[in-house]
């Protein structure tokens, strides 16, 4: 145990991840999201697999895949993914209608594909991710790397204010799909994420947005005292 294990946010994330792992049943095909809360879920799921649980999994990122493999969770090949029983993933923000902003970890395109391919998406978050309206966290937008400056220009011409996501050395962050991410900052709450998503995706060069809606099933909220609540 380290000091960070006792930090309230870590306690909340770990509680949510552990609660989700307990919902996985024998024989399921499970989508593994990406992010710090999901890492706790994968850790707990790995322990269940080591105890005899038989499942298969698909990962939304190399990071999640490597963690899962290290814990003995069987990973299926990407080209064999057709239908998943459940995907477990986090969110950067989620409102009371289960609309979400996702993609802070850079895997929004794969995350949306797996979520849409699942019978249920179970969202795991700590209490700080709950919001009345989306929009405080920047909305990640994945754009094609070809002629990317023209897409950036079109976004600004449509009134969006954003910047390219950068690595620590100030080079462009490149997704595992070979694309770039522009993080859009909204100056006011996003009252209609569906409309905003459609508007963004109508811009040539935009491949996907971090606005998720009509995807979440159960939402597991972890609290700083280790308590969890499942919102149906």
Buried (B, 14 or more C-beta within 10 A) or exposed (E): EEEEEEEBBBBBBBBBBBBBBEBBEEEBBBBBBBBBBBBBBBBBBBBBBEEEBEBBBBBBBEBBBEBBBEBEBEBBEEEEBEEBBBBBBBBBBBBEEBBBBBBBBBBBBBBBBBBEBBEBBBBBBBBBBBBEBBBEBBBBBBBBBEEBEEBBEBBEEEEBEBEBBEEEEEEEBBBBBEBBBBBBEBEEEBEEBEEBBEBBBEBEBBBBBBBBBEBBBBBBBBBBEEEBEEBE
